[in-house]
């Protein structure tokens, strides 16, 4: 399982742009997805980056909790 997300700046024609990356499942595989957010100096792009990171980690935490519950239940013989 690949888990992670982040934000990075990419300079194109000497202008900085902000991107959000994260892992998601596609076709049974985990792939890294990169999404454009806007100019890196934009407060809206920075705020969106924060929202996307929070949302990603919330989804991962929920998914991990379900996996943990199922694995522990199987280990002790309860389904």
C-alpha beads as a LAMMPS data file, in Angstrom:
LAMMPS data file: protein, C-alpha beads

79 atoms
78 bonds

1 atom types
1 bond types

-500.0 500.0 xlo xhi
-500.0 500.0 ylo yhi
-500.0 500.0 zlo zhi

Masses

1 110.0

Atoms # bond

1 1 1 0.000 0.000 0.000
2 1 1 1.411 3.364 -1.038
3 1 1 0.216 6.214 1.145
4 1 1 1.223 9.797 0.782
5 1 1 0.518 13.203 -0.596
6 1 1 2.239 16.520 -0.869
7 1 1 2.628 19.801 -2.650
8 1 1 5.421 20.900 -4.927
9 1 1 6.357 23.861 -7.071
10 1 1 7.228 23.502 -10.728
11 1 1 8.786 26.332 -12.715
12 1 1 7.609 26.631 -16.297
13 1 1 8.979 29.469 -18.431
14 1 1 10.398 30.981 -15.250
15 1 1 6.993 31.090 -13.540
16 1 1 6.271 29.008 -10.413
17 1 1 3.168 26.809 -10.368
18 1 1 1.787 24.748 -7.511
19 1 1 0.861 21.069 -7.819
20 1 1 -0.696 18.569 -5.434
21 1 1 0.330 14.902 -5.665
22 1 1 -1.191 11.839 -4.051
23 1 1 -1.549 8.107 -4.507
24 1 1 -4.770 6.479 -5.663
25 1 1 -5.883 3.110 -7.000
26 1 1 -6.279 2.713 -10.745
27 1 1 -6.749 -0.625 -12.428
28 1 1 -5.761 -2.550 -9.303
29 1 1 -2.493 -0.626 -8.890
30 1 1 -1.413 2.328 -6.790
31 1 1 -0.327 5.235 -8.949
32 1 1 0.913 8.706 -8.176
33 1 1 -1.425 11.420 -9.453
34 1 1 -0.327 15.042 -9.913
35 1 1 -2.878 17.852 -10.081
36 1 1 -2.356 21.498 -11.004
37 1 1 -3.558 23.994 -8.380
38 1 1 -2.527 27.368 -9.788
39 1 1 0.277 29.904 -9.529
40 1 1 2.363 29.190 -6.436
41 1 1 1.956 32.751 -5.137
42 1 1 -1.830 32.483 -5.170
43 1 1 -3.430 32.369 -1.707
44 1 1 -6.337 30.411 -3.231
45 1 1 -3.974 27.759 -4.643
46 1 1 -2.191 27.465 -1.262
47 1 1 -5.502 27.148 0.586
48 1 1 -6.666 24.484 -1.873
49 1 1 -3.395 22.591 -1.306
50 1 1 -4.094 22.540 2.425
51 1 1 -7.678 21.364 1.898
52 1 1 -6.588 18.563 -0.415
53 1 1 -3.902 17.361 2.013
54 1 1 -6.406 17.349 4.900
55 1 1 -9.002 15.492 2.824
56 1 1 -6.450 12.929 1.654
57 1 1 -5.239 12.156 5.161
58 1 1 -8.831 11.938 6.440
59 1 1 -9.638 9.346 3.733
60 1 1 -6.464 7.383 4.465
61 1 1 -7.130 7.394 8.227
62 1 1 -10.675 6.076 7.678
63 1 1 -9.461 3.397 5.295
64 1 1 -6.672 2.349 7.641
65 1 1 -9.111 2.113 10.563
66 1 1 -11.342 -0.253 8.535
67 1 1 -8.354 -2.387 7.514
68 1 1 -7.131 -2.511 11.112
69 1 1 -10.535 -3.531 12.455
70 1 1 -10.951 -6.285 9.839
71 1 1 -7.403 -7.624 10.326
72 1 1 -7.637 -7.721 14.120
73 1 1 -11.073 -9.390 13.959
74 1 1 -9.711 -12.058 11.614
75 1 1 -6.664 -12.590 13.813
76 1 1 -8.765 -13.328 16.893
77 1 1 -11.295 -15.412 14.951
78 1 1 -14.260 -13.018 14.804
79 1 1 -15.845 -12.011 11.534

Bonds

1 1 1 2
2 1 2 3
3 1 3 4
4 1 4 5
5 1 5 6
6 1 6 7
7 1 7 8
8 1 8 9
9 1 9 10
10 1 10 11
11 1 11 12
12 1 12 13
13 1 13 14
14 1 14 15
15 1 15 16
16 1 16 17
17 1 17 18
18 1 18 19
19 1 19 20
20 1 20 21
21 1 21 22
22 1 22 23
23 1 23 24
24 1 24 25
25 1 25 26
26 1 26 27
27 1 27 28
28 1 28 29
29 1 29 30
30 1 30 31
31 1 31 32
32 1 32 33
33 1 33 34
34 1 34 35
35 1 35 36
36 1 36 37
37 1 37 38
38 1 38 39
39 1 39 40
40 1 40 41
41 1 41 42
42 1 42 43
43 1 43 44
44 1 44 45
45 1 45 46
46 1 46 47
47 1 47 48
48 1 48 49
49 1 49 50
50 1 50 51
51 1 51 52
52 1 52 53
53 1 53 54
54 1 54 55
55 1 55 56
56 1 56 57
57 1 57 58
58 1 58 59
59 1 59 60
60 1 60 61
61 1 61 62
62 1 62 63
63 1 63 64
64 1 64 65
65 1 65 66
66 1 66 67
67 1 67 68
68 1 68 69
69 1 69 70
70 1 70 71
71 1 71 72
72 1 72 73
73 1 73 74
74 1 74 75
75 1 75 76
76 1 76 77
77 1 77 78
78 1 78 79
